[in-house]
Amino acid sequence: MAKPAFKVQQQAPAAVPADAALMASLLVNPWFKALPAGLAQAMLRQGERWQLRPGEMMFRQGALPSGFFALVSGSLKASTLRADGREAILAVIEPGTWFGEISLLDGLPRTHDITALERSELLVLSPAVFDELMASGDFSRAVCLLLSRRIRSLYGLVEDATLRNTQARVARRLLLLARGDATQATEARTVVPVSQESLAMMLGITRQTLSKELKALMRQGAVTLHYGRIDITSAERLQALASQPGPKA
């Protein structure tokens, strides 16, 4: 298998220390934090460090599986393009998030594009290392748990798209992003670092529709709007609005 062109820096696995700083950057993810300490250290020792420049594509939809990834720093977007060129952002990937396991498990091509939103560093476990780790009961059970969390999240998004009105969908996605979207940290933050354009792409609505709904949320005291970010001023109010039933607008 040809090595992907996006790997701009590679170190031998033995040259990647399982140091405290690297460990701390990944322990923000509850999934990784719950792993046995020895397994977590082994994953870090066997990883390679990759770097991506802003706007650099990590892999495209349809690419062959090339590893199991953890984002150490920076941010990535998982997206897909329609035939007419319109982009849908599926998730924003933040530090601590592990991803890429699906194609390693079923051997099928990647399901979406991954692109760096800023300078980013990743820890990568090769397919061979991933397969070796899957022989461990602790790791294979952890991967099953990771997949179950992803499936629950996807079911929630399908439910939102089917049963919720637009305002509730916006509120629910902001609550999801407050925990890191793909990371899903245990503690929610009050600042959501997402642009309105990106949020509209995540929800599959126009920027104008999103602007109208965000202003409604702001009038109700749930959020305040800033350039490149949205602040949650009342998580309780936002949760109440997110729970409202009703047909899509």
C-alpha positions in Angstrom: 0.0 0.0 0.0 1.4 3.4 -0.9 2.1 5.7 1.9 -0.2 8.8 1.9 1.3 12.0 0.7 0.0 14.0 3.7 2.6 12.6 6.1 4.9 15.5 6.3 6.8 14.4 9.4 7.4 10.9 10.6 9.4 9.5 13.5 10.2 5.9 14.2 7.9 4.5 16.9 10.7 4.1 19.4 11.5 7.8 19.1 8.0 8.8 20.3 8.2 9.0 24.1 5.1 8.4 26.2 5.9 11.6 28.0 3.7 13.5 30.5 2.8 16.3 28.1 1.6 13.9 25.3 -0.3 11.8 27.8 -2.0 14.9 29.3 -3.1 16.1 25.9 -4.9 12.8 25.3 -6.3 12.3 28.7 -8.9 15.0 28.1 -10.8 12.3 26.2 -12.9 10.2 28.7 -12.5 7.1 26.4 -8.7 7.2 26.5 -8.7 8.2 30.2 -10.6 5.0 31.1 -8.0 2.7 29.5 -5.7 0.7 31.7 -2.5 2.8 32.3 -0.3 0.1 30.8 -2.3 -0.1 27.6 -2.4 3.7 27.2 1.4 3.9 27.6 1.8 1.1 25.0 -0.3 3.0 22.5 1.7 6.1 23.0 5.0 4.3 22.7 4.0 2.5 19.4 2.6 5.7 17.8 4.1 7.9 15.1 3.8 11.7 15.2 2.4 13.3 12.1 1.9 17.0 11.4 -0.5 18.8 9.1 -0.5 22.3 7.8 -3.6 24.5 7.8 -5.9 23.5 5.0 -4.0 20.2 4.3 -6.1 17.2 3.6 -5.3 14.2 5.8 -7.3 11.7 3.7 -10.1 11.7 1.2 -13.4 9.8 1.1 -12.7 6.5 -0.5 -9.0 6.3 0.7 -7.8 3.0 2.0 -7.3 2.7 5.8 -3.9 4.0 6.9 -4.1 4.1 10.7 -5.9 4.8 14.0 -5.4 8.5 14.9 -5.4 10.7 17.9 -5.4 14.4 17.6 -2.7 15.9 19.9 -3.1 19.6 19.0 -4.9 21.7 16.5 -8.3 20.9 15.0 -9.7 19.0 12.0 -13.0 18.7 10.2 -14.7 15.6 9.0 -16.7 16.5 5.9 -18.1 15.3 2.6 -18.9 17.0 -0.7 -22.1 16.6 -2.7 -21.9 16.3 -6.5 -22.8 20.0 -6.8 -19.7 21.0 -4.6 -21.7 21.8 -1.4 -19.9 20.8 1.7 -21.4 19.1 4.7 -19.3 19.2 7.9 -20.0 16.0 9.9 -17.9 16.8 13.0 -15.1 19.1 14.3 -12.3 17.0 15.7 -10.5 18.5 18.7 -7.4 17.5 20.7 -7.8 14.2 22.5 -10.1 12.6 19.9 -9.3 9.2 18.6 -10.8 8.3 15.2 -10.3 6.1 12.1 -11.2 2.7 13.6 -14.1 1.9 11.3 -12.1 1.3 8.2 -9.5 -0.6 10.1 -12.2 -3.0 11.4 -14.1 -3.6 8.2 -11.3 -3.0 5.6 -13.5 -0.7 3.6 -12.5 2.8 2.3 -12.8 5.9 4.4 -16.3 7.4 4.6 -15.4 11.1 4.5 -12.7 13.7 4.1 -10.5 14.9 7.0 -8.9 18.3 6.6 -6.8 20.4 9.0 -8.5 23.6 10.1 -5.2 24.8 11.6 -1.7 23.5 12.2 -2.3 20.1 13.8 -0.3 17.2 15.3 -1.5 13.7 15.5 -0.4 10.4 17.0 -0.9 7.5 14.6 -1.1 3.8 15.2 -0.4 1.9 12.1 -2.9 -0.8 10.9 -0.4 -3.5 12.0 -0.2 -2.0 15.5 -4.0 -1.6 15.6 -4.4 -5.3 14.7 -1.9 -6.4 17.3 -3.7 -4.3 20.0 -7.1 -5.8 19.0 -5.8 -9.1 20.2 -5.9 -7.6 23.7 -9.2 -7.9 25.5 -8.9 -4.5 27.1 -8.3 -2.8 23.8 -11.0 -4.6 21.8 -13.6 -3.9 24.5 -12.5 -0.3 24.5 -12.9 -0.1 20.7 -16.4 -1.6 21.1 -17.2 1.1 23.6 -15.9 3.8 21.3 -18.1 2.5 18.5 -21.2 2.3 20.8 -20.7 6.0 21.7 -20.4 7.0 18.1 -23.6 5.0 17.2 -25.5 6.7 20.1 -24.4 10.1 18.8 -25.4 9.3 15.3 -28.9 8.1 16.4 -29.3 11.4 18.3 -28.4 13.3 15.1 -30.9 11.3 13.1 -33.6 11.8 15.7 -32.9 15.6 15.7 -33.1 15.8 11.9 -36.4 13.8 11.9 -38.3 15.0 14.9 -36.9 18.4 16.1 -37.6 21.8 14.8 -34.7 23.9 13.6 -34.3 25.9 16.8 -34.1 22.8 18.9 -31.6 21.2 16.4 -29.4 24.3 16.7 -29.6 24.2 20.5 -28.8 20.5 20.7 -25.8 20.8 18.4 -24.4 23.6 20.5 -24.8 21.5 23.6 -23.0 18.7 21.8 -20.2 21.0 20.7 -19.8 22.3 24.2 -18.5 18.9 25.1 -16.2 18.7 22.1 -18.4 17.2 19.5 -16.4 14.0 18.7 -14.5 14.2 22.0 -17.5 14.4 24.3 -15.7 15.5 27.5 -17.4 15.0 30.8 -17.3 18.8 31.5 -19.1 21.1 29.2 -17.5 24.5 28.3 -19.2 27.8 28.0 -17.3 28.9 24.8 -18.0 27.0 21.6 -15.2 27.7 19.1 -17.2 27.4 15.9 -18.1 29.8 13.2 -21.7 30.3 12.1 -20.8 29.2 8.6 -19.4 25.9 10.0 -22.3 25.4 12.3 -24.7 25.8 9.4 -22.8 23.2 7.4 -23.0 20.8 10.3 -26.8 21.2 10.5 -27.4 21.2 6.7 -29.2 24.6 6.8 -28.5 27.9 5.2 -26.5 30.6 7.0 -29.6 32.9 6.9 -31.7 30.3 8.7 -29.0 29.7 11.3 -28.6 33.4 11.9 -32.3 33.7 12.6 -32.3 30.9 15.1 -29.2 32.0 16.9 -30.7 35.5 17.3 -33.8 33.9 18.8 -31.6 31.9 21.2 -29.8 35.1 22.1 -33.1 37.0 22.8 -34.1 34.1 25.2 -30.8 34.5 27.1 -29.3 31.2 26.1 -26.3 32.3 24.0 -24.3 35.4 23.0 -22.7 35.6 19.5 -19.1 36.6 18.7 -16.8 36.4 15.7 -15.7 32.8 15.3 -17.4 31.5 18.5 -20.7 31.2 20.3 -20.8 31.6 24.1 -23.4 29.7 26.1 -24.7 32.1 28.7 -27.3 29.7 30.2 -26.8 26.0 29.7 -30.1 25.4 31.5 -32.1 27.7 29.2 -30.3 26.2 26.1 -31.2 22.6 27.4 -34.8 23.6 27.8 -35.0 25.0 24.3 -33.2 21.9 22.9 -35.8 19.6 24.5 -38.8 21.3 22.8 -40.6 18.8 20.6 -42.2 19.7 17.3 -41.8 19.3 13.5 -38.9 20.7 11.7 -39.3 24.3 10.5 
